[in-house]
């Protein structure tokens, strides 16, 4: 398995291009199942999860073709399509559950393996099942698979009011896609509000869907009989942008993030400004940008993860790495996933002072970390260890970086481009 070798202590300067969002690209790839026409996506990030999803769609019979340097991909889900997502193809990626809604909506049946992914806690699919049942699907869980079909010989799903017990991002996305082809109106209440969901809705609207309220907790969908092809640009990855903001805040320097959307990162940016970083955002001839400048040790910041637009759980580990070398003590409360402090033990190997008690971690900032060999346990944990390695004295080896490759497009190359001493070791 590949590793990263990092020598810390360098301030970073220059520009970084922020890639398309993994959490938008994955549902949008699944949405191409909703039409028999070709669909073109641009700004698709080069990630392991994207490659896995493409392989899954290929296996179903979707014709996929990449083109251009800006992440172009055309997908054509013409009949016949095999509506099955086997365990062998989805065991590493929980987003595979997103094929359930499109397959049911267009083909009236699906056989989808229960998904895998990062081992950061329970992510039950019961909300997906309940929502699809409300829209007229019969679903049974058999031998590790969700086996679904339309009830009573129906030709289409029907509209319904769906109020989930919890805010679920993939659930909202699945219901959006299914409802786009359902008969009648669907109302999603307690819907997730992430920018990636709004981006998916905009793609569906470009395909002919009738959707209102996306980006809020109440979404109305008026189902249509068919959708058509479109061309859609994947929104920029706010978590990649937030990660690089934390990188520069920790190492010091002056970096411009090209295509970064500050309006998608309000909670993170507010904390970075309170910590002492200088952040400027706007548009120029190159489009959206965020500029971050920092020098010296910043001030530790307490925060609590919550659903968007609150502080994202996907930024918790990266901000904790910044807190480890900041002035003062901070309390980090994780409310989304119960096992998302697995990076703490590896941070401690680098000299960090962190105490955990259930959902709370108390971080006492110190002046310097010390390089060591550490192991990534999940996607965002791997990014936090890279940040820690970039500020640690001496050499740090980050093992199991296949987690990093699931969600960051050539991270070490981007870091080298702004002055980091980092290389991939085969």
C-alpha positions in Angstrom: 0.0 0.0 0.0 1.2 3.5 -0.8 2.3 5.8 2.0 3.1 9.6 2.3 6.5 10.8 3.5 6.3 14.3 4.9 8.9 16.6 6.3 7.2 19.4 8.2 8.1 23.0 8.9 7.5 24.8 5.6 5.2 27.7 5.1 3.1 27.4 2.0 2.6 29.9 -0.9 0.9 29.9 -4.2 -2.4 28.7 -5.7 -4.4 25.4 -5.5 -7.2 24.4 -7.8 -10.1 23.0 -5.9 -11.6 19.9 -7.6 -15.2 18.9 -8.1 -17.0 17.7 -5.0 -17.0 13.9 -4.4 -20.3 14.2 -2.5 -21.9 15.8 -5.5 -20.3 13.7 -8.2 -21.4 10.4 -6.7 -25.2 11.1 -6.6 -25.0 12.8 -10.0 -23.4 9.8 -11.6 -26.3 7.7 -10.2 -28.8 10.3 -11.5 -27.7 9.4 -15.1 -29.7 6.1 -14.6 -32.9 8.2 -14.7 -32.8 8.7 -18.4 -32.0 6.8 -21.6 -30.3 9.9 -23.1 -26.6 10.7 -22.8 -25.6 12.9 -19.8 -22.4 14.8 -19.6 -20.8 15.8 -16.3 -17.8 18.1 -16.1 -15.4 18.9 -13.3 -15.7 15.2 -12.1 -12.9 14.6 -9.5 -10.3 11.8 -10.1 -11.0 9.8 -7.0 -11.1 6.2 -6.0 -14.8 6.4 -5.0 -15.7 8.0 -8.4 -13.8 5.1 -10.2 -15.7 2.6 -8.0 -19.0 4.2 -8.9 -18.2 4.3 -12.6 -17.2 0.6 -12.4 -20.6 -0.2 -10.8 -22.5 1.7 -13.5 -20.4 0.0 -16.2 -21.4 -3.3 -14.7 -25.0 -2.4 -14.9 -24.7 -1.7 -18.6 -24.2 2.1 -18.6 -21.8 3.2 -21.3 -19.3 5.7 -19.8 -16.6 7.7 -21.5 -14.1 10.3 -20.1 -12.9 13.2 -22.1 -11.1 16.5 -21.7 -8.7 17.7 -19.0 -11.5 19.2 -16.8 -12.9 16.0 -15.6 -15.4 15.5 -18.4 -17.5 12.3 -18.4 -20.4 11.2 -20.6 -22.7 8.4 -19.4 -25.5 6.7 -21.4 -27.9 4.5 -19.5 -29.8 3.2 -22.5 -31.7 -0.1 -22.2 -31.0 -2.8 -21.3 -29.8 -2.0 -17.8 -29.1 -4.7 -15.1 -30.6 -3.1 -12.0 -28.2 -4.8 -9.5 -25.4 -3.4 -7.3 -23.3 -6.5 -6.2 -21.5 -6.6 -2.9 -18.1 -7.0 -4.6 -18.4 -3.6 -6.2 -20.0 -1.6 -3.4 -18.4 -3.0 -0.2 -15.9 -0.1 0.1 -18.4 2.7 -0.6 -21.5 3.6 1.3 -22.7 6.0 -1.5 -23.6 2.9 -3.6 -27.0 3.0 -1.9 -27.7 6.0 -4.2 -28.6 3.7 -7.1 -31.7 2.5 -5.3 -33.9 5.5 -6.0 -33.0 5.9 -9.7 -33.3 2.1 -10.4 -36.7 1.9 -8.7 -38.0 5.1 -10.4 -37.0 4.1 -14.0 -37.0 0.3 -14.0 -39.4 -0.6 -11.1 -36.9 -2.9 -9.5 -33.5 -3.0 -7.9 -31.2 -5.4 -6.0 -28.6 -3.4 -4.1 -26.1 -4.7 -1.6 -26.0 -3.1 1.8 -23.1 -0.6 1.5 -19.7 -0.3 3.1 -17.3 2.7 3.4 -15.4 4.3 6.2 -15.7 2.6 9.6 -16.8 5.8 11.5 -20.1 4.6 12.9 -23.5 3.3 12.1 -25.2 4.7 9.0 -28.4 2.7 8.8 -30.3 2.5 5.5 -33.7 2.1 7.2 -34.5 5.7 6.4 -34.0 5.0 2.6 -36.2 1.9 2.9 -39.0 3.7 4.7 -39.0 6.6 2.2 -39.2 4.2 -0.8 -41.9 2.2 0.8 -43.9 5.4 1.3 -43.6 6.0 -2.5 -45.0 2.5 -3.2 -42.0 0.2 -3.2 -41.9 -3.2 -1.6 -38.4 -3.8 -0.1 -37.0 -6.8 1.7 -33.5 -7.2 3.1 -32.3 -10.7 2.1 -28.7 -12.1 2.4 -27.2 -8.7 2.7 -29.1 -7.1 -0.2 -32.0 -4.7 -0.4 -34.4 -6.3 -2.9 -37.0 -3.8 -4.2 -39.9 -3.7 -6.6 -43.0 -1.7 -7.2 -46.0 -2.9 -5.3 -49.2 -4.3 -6.9 -48.1 -4.2 -10.5 -47.7 -0.4 -10.5 -45.8 1.1 -13.4 -44.4 4.1 -11.4 -43.6 5.1 -7.9 -46.1 7.6 -6.5 -45.6 10.9 -4.7 -45.6 11.0 -0.9 -44.8 13.1 2.2 -41.5 11.8 3.6 -40.3 13.1 7.0 -37.2 11.3 8.0 -36.4 10.6 11.7 -33.0 12.2 11.2 -31.4 14.5 8.7 -29.9 12.2 6.1 -27.9 13.5 3.1 -27.9 10.3 1.0 -31.6 9.7 2.0 -32.5 13.2 0.7 -30.6 12.5 -2.5 -32.2 9.1 -3.1 -35.7 10.5 -2.5 -35.0 13.5 -4.8 -34.0 11.2 -7.7 -36.9 8.7 -7.1 -39.5 11.5 -6.8 -38.4 13.1 -10.1 -40.0 10.3 -12.0 -42.8 9.5 -9.5 -46.4 10.0 -10.2 -47.7 13.1 -8.4 -46.1 15.4 -5.8 -43.5 14.5 -3.2 -42.8 16.6 -0.2 -39.5 16.0 1.6 -39.4 17.3 5.2 -36.4 17.5 7.4 -34.4 17.4 4.2 -30.6 17.8 4.3 -29.5 21.3 3.1 -26.0 20.7 1.9 -24.7 22.5 -1.3 -24.2 19.1 -2.9 -27.9 18.4 -2.7 -28.8 21.7 -4.2 -26.3 20.9 -7.0 -27.9 17.5 -7.6 -31.3 19.2 -7.8 -30.0 21.7 -10.3 -28.8 18.8 -12.5 -32.2 17.1 -12.2 -33.9 20.4 -13.2 -31.7 20.6 -16.2 -32.9 17.1 -17.1 -36.5 18.2 -16.9 -37.4 17.6 -13.3 -39.7 20.0 -11.4 -38.1 20.8 -8.0 -38.6 23.7 -5.6 -37.1 24.4 -2.2 -33.7 22.6 -2.7 -31.2 24.0 -0.2 -33.9 24.2 2.5 -35.4 21.6 4.8 -38.6 21.4 2.7 -38.3 20.3 -0.9 -41.3 19.9 -3.3 -40.9 17.6 -6.3 -43.6 17.3 -9.0 -42.9 14.0 -10.8 -42.6 13.9 -14.6 -43.0 10.9 -17.0 -39.5 11.1 -18.3 -36.2 13.0 -18.0 -33.8 13.9 -20.8 -30.0 14.3 -21.1 -28.1 17.4 -20.0 -24.6 18.8 -19.4 -23.8 19.7 -15.8 -20.7 21.0 -14.0 -20.1 19.4 -10.6 -19.9 22.0 -7.8 -16.5 22.7 -6.2 -15.6 20.5 -3.2 -16.1 22.5 0.0 -14.4 19.9 2.2 -11.3 19.9 0.0 -11.3 23.7 0.2 -11.8 23.6 4.0 -9.0 21.1 4.3 -6.6 23.4 2.5 -7.7 26.3 4.6 -6.8 24.4 7.7 -3.5 23.3 6.1 -2.4 26.9 5.5 -3.7 28.1 8.9 -1.5 25.4 10.5 1.7 25.8 8.4 1.5 29.5 7.8 1.8 31.2 4.4 -0.4 32.8 1.8 -2.4 30.6 -0.6 -5.3 31.2 -3.1 -7.8 28.4 -3.5 -9.1 28.7 -7.1 -12.8 27.7 -7.5 -13.3 27.5 -3.7 -16.8 28.7 -2.6 -16.6 30.6 0.6 -20.4 30.8 0.9 -20.4 27.0 1.4 -17.9 27.2 4.3 -19.3 29.9 6.5 -19.0 27.9 9.8 -15.4 26.8 9.1 -14.3 30.2 7.9 -15.8 31.9 10.9 -13.8 29.7 13.2 -10.6 30.2 11.2 -11.0 34.0 11.4 -11.6 33.8 15.2 -8.4 31.7 15.4 -6.5 34.5 13.8 -6.2 33.5 10.1 -6.9 36.2 7.4 -9.4 35.1 4.8 -10.5 36.9 1.7 -13.1 35.6 -0.8 -14.6 36.8 -4.0 -14.6 36.4 -7.8 -12.1 37.5 -10.4 -11.4 36.6 -14.0 -10.7 33.0 -13.0 -14.0 32.6 -11.1 -14.5 32.0 -7.4 -11.5 32.1 -5.0 -10.6 32.1 -1.4 -7.3 33.5 -0.1 -6.0 32.4 3.2 -3.0 33.9 5.1 -1.6 33.0 8.5 1.6 33.4 10.5 2.6 32.1 13.9 0.5 30.0 16.2 -3.3 30.7 16.1 -5.8 30.5 18.9 -7.5 27.2 19.7 -11.2 27.1 18.8 -14.0 25.0 20.4 -16.7 23.8 18.1 -19.6 21.3 17.7 -20.3 19.4 14.6 -23.9 19.5 13.2 -25.8 19.3 10.0 -25.3 22.0 7.3 -25.1 24.9 7.6 -23.4 24.2 10.9 -19.8 23.0 11.4 -19.4 19.9 9.1 -18.4 16.6 10.6 -16.2 16.1 7.6 -14.0 19.0 8.8 -13.7 18.0 12.4 -10.5 16.0 12.2 -8.7 18.6 10.1 -9.6 21.4 12.5 -8.6 19.3 15.4 -5.1 19.0 13.8 -4.9 22.8 13.7 -6.0 23.0 17.4 -3.2 20.6 18.4 -0.5 23.3 17.6 -2.6 26.4 18.5 -2.5 28.5 21.7 -4.9 27.5 24.4 -7.3 24.6 25.0 -10.4 23.7 22.9 -13.3 21.4 23.3 -14.5 19.5 20.2 -17.9 17.9 20.3 -18.8 15.3 17.6 -22.6 14.9 17.2 -22.9 13.1 13.8 -20.9 9.9 14.0 -20.0 8.0 17.1 -16.6 6.7 16.0 -15.1 9.8 14.5 -12.3 10.2 17.0 -10.2 7.4 15.6 -7.5 9.8 14.4 -6.9 10.9 18.0 -4.6 8.0 18.9 -2.5 8.7 15.9 -2.3 12.4 16.7 -1.1 11.5 20.1 1.8 9.5 18.5 2.9 12.8 17.0 2.9 14.4 20.5 -0.6 15.9 20.5 -2.3 16.3 23.9 -5.9 15.1 23.5 -8.3 13.6 25.9 -11.6 12.0 24.8 -14.7 11.2 26.7 -17.5 9.9 24.5 -18.5 12.5 22.0 -16.1 15.2 23.4 -12.4 15.7 22.8 -10.4 18.2 24.8 -7.3 19.4 22.9 -4.5 21.2 24.7 -2.4 23.1 22.1 1.4 22.7 22.2 4.1 24.5 20.3 5.4 21.6 18.2 4.5 18.1 17.1 7.1 15.5 16.5 7.3 13.4 13.3 6.4 9.7 13.5 4.8 6.8 11.6 1.0 7.0 11.8 -1.9 5.1 10.2 -5.0 6.6 8.5 -8.2 5.0 9.7 -10.7 6.8 7.5 -10.9 9.5 4.8 -10.9 12.7 6.9 -8.6 11.2 9.5 -6.0 10.7 6.8 -6.3 14.4 5.8 -5.8 15.5 9.5 -2.7 13.4 9.7 -1.3 15.0 6.6 -1.9 18.4 8.2 -0.2 17.3 11.4 2.8 15.9 9.5 3.2 19.2 7.6 3.7 21.1 10.9 5.6 18.3 12.8 9.4 18.5 13.4 11.2 15.8 11.3 9.7 13.1 9.1 6.2 11.8 9.3 5.0 8.6 7.4 1.3 8.4 6.8 0.3 4.8 6.1 -2.9 3.4 4.5 -3.5 6.5 2.3 -5.9 4.6 0.1 -8.5 6.3 2.4 -7.1 9.7 1.2 -7.4 8.7 -2.4 -11.1 8.0 -1.9 -11.8 11.7 -1.4 -8.9 14.0 -2.4 -7.8 14.5 -6.0 -4.0 14.3 -6.1 -3.6 15.9 -2.7 0.2 15.4 -2.4 0.8 17.0 -5.9 -1.3 20.0 -4.9 0.6 20.4 -1.7 4.0 20.1 -3.4 2.8 22.8 -5.8 2.6 25.3 -2.9 5.9 24.3 -1.3 5.2 21.3 0.9 7.9 18.6 1.3 5.7 15.6 0.6 6.0 12.5 -1.6 4.1 9.3 -2.2 6.1 6.2 -1.4 5.1 3.0 -3.3 
